[in-house]
Amino acid sequence: MTQLRLTTADDIPFLERQQSDPDAAGEHNWFGYRVVGHLASRLHSGELIGREHGMLTVADDDGRIVGDVSWRLTLNGPPPNGGCWNIGIWLAPEARGKGHGSEAQRLLAEYLFAHTTYERVEASTEAGNLGEQKALEKAGFTREGVLRSACFRAGEWRDMVMYSKLRGE
């Protein structure tokens, strides 16, 4: 079983692995080194969860941290009715391929639909990230199409595959 919970100060060293270790970040989630301490700063300032963004810790059934999920408001049309949530996930290498990704993204979409009025949750992933595509589909997201050259990583522009889940799906 996978669970989502508020991030604590004890979680920060584990979660910051993705910002300081290319292997921990994973092939499709490494965008270069980031300042270590950024998450701790955001936690202590109260910025981990706000009106237009947020982050929760992903834990396994024994309560061990396995990663994080995040969301941010995206506008696909003019406000206030053009908004939706865009979500992301990071799982530690030892937690990948065990179902945590699909379950965490399903739980996050449920959480966002239960606590906000937006109709749409979307996620995108690199076209080559077949594991994440499978996880999103298992979580009930629908593949919508390919965004050509939408993300720059590792020295080249990459195609992204867009997924969405609507309230009630």
Phi, psi and omega in degrees: 000141179250144179224154174250142178208164176300145177281137178245168178300327179293336181282335191303311181303320179294314183291331181285354175305324183293343182260349184235357184223107181304324180292322179290322180297319182098156185307319186265002184234011180263115180241020180102166181295143175236163182295120174289136183108348181298316180295318179299318178298316179293323178296310184292333179272354182082015184268003180288332176228121180225186181293332185240010180195167176184170178210138175231155176274141175259129179233156177274184184293344176266005180083005178284138179293134176236349180165202178213159171237152180217163178212154176211150178288133177234142178255122175255359179198181183292147177289155006266357188262004182259011185269155172205170177265136172248126185248159176216164181214148168226131174239141176296150183307321182289349181257352184286149177078015182244008178092356181294325183295311181294318181293318180295319180289326175295314179297320180295317178299316177301314180300312182295321177292326181287333189243002177220170182261000182293146185270342191227137169240130180233158177211148175228155179212157179301145181303331180275356183269077184293328178298316179291324177298316178296319180296317179296318179295319177296330179279000176096012178275150180254131176289129183254328181160186183249132173262111186286135177045050186264350184217132178260120178211141176054041173083006179211157176280139185232146174285146178240145176257128183262136177233155174213160173223131180258153178309132179092350179274000000 
